[in-house]
Amino acid sequence: MSQNTIWNEILKKEANGIDDNCDLGEIQKVEADYIVTVKGIINKLKFRIPKHLIAGFDGRTLYFGITKAQAKRDLMDKTSRFSS
């Protein structure tokens, strides 16, 4: 299996952080060093998360070693708003 195949398998999967309610949305794009996710339907929130923060993958959800506060502060597109 090639490296590209592995990354293609996570497209459209869910992304979560380490907090219980740290929903980072759905994986939309895999870049060289980042995973791009989008959360929401109307008020979309976009996150660019460094690959080195990946903590695991269970076949349905990609987990990142970050909290909701860290995602809001450091990884969210600045034109987005994080809902509480």
N, C-alpha and C positions, 0 to 999 in steps of 0.2 A: 504494500500500500504506500503510495507516495505521500509526502508531506502535505501537498495541496489537497488531497482527498481527505485527510484528517481535518484540516481547517474547514473544508466545505461541509463536513458533517455537522458542525456546530451552527451553521447558518440557520436562522429562524428558530433557534432554541432559546430558552429562557436564560437570563443572567441574574444572579443574586449575589449579595454581599454576605458578610458574616452575621449581621444583625437579623433577628427574626423577621422584621418587615423591611428588609433592604432589597426591594425589587428594583432591578436595574433595567428591566424591559426585555426586549427581544433582540437577539444578535442580528444586525443588518449587514455588517461588513467586517472583513478581516484584512487589516493592513499589515505592513511589515512588522511593526512593533506594537500595534494597538488593536483592540477589539472595539468596534463601534456598535452601541446599542441605542434603541429608541424605546421609550416608555410612553404609553398613552395613545389615545386615538385622536382626540380633538386638541388638547393642550399637550403637545408632544415635548418630551424631554430627551435630549441627546447626550450620551456619555461617550467619551473616548478613554478607554481603560487600558493601561499598559499590560502587555501580555505577561510580564514578570509577576503580576499580581494574581494570576490564575492559581487557585487553590485546589481545584478538582473538577471533574466532569462525571456525572452519573448516567449519561446517555440521554437525559432530558434537560438538565440544567447545568450551566457552566457557573462554577462558584469562584468568587474573587475574595481575597483576603483584605477586604475593606469594609468600613462601616458606612451607614447611611450618611452620617455627618461628613466623613471623608469624601464620599462620592459627590455630595452637594458642594462642598468647598473646593475640591481640587479637580474633579473630572467632568463636571457638567458643562455643557455648552453655555456660555455666559448669556446667551439670549433666551435661555430656558428658565423656568421656575420649578423648583422641587416642591411637590405637594407634601403636606405633613400628614 
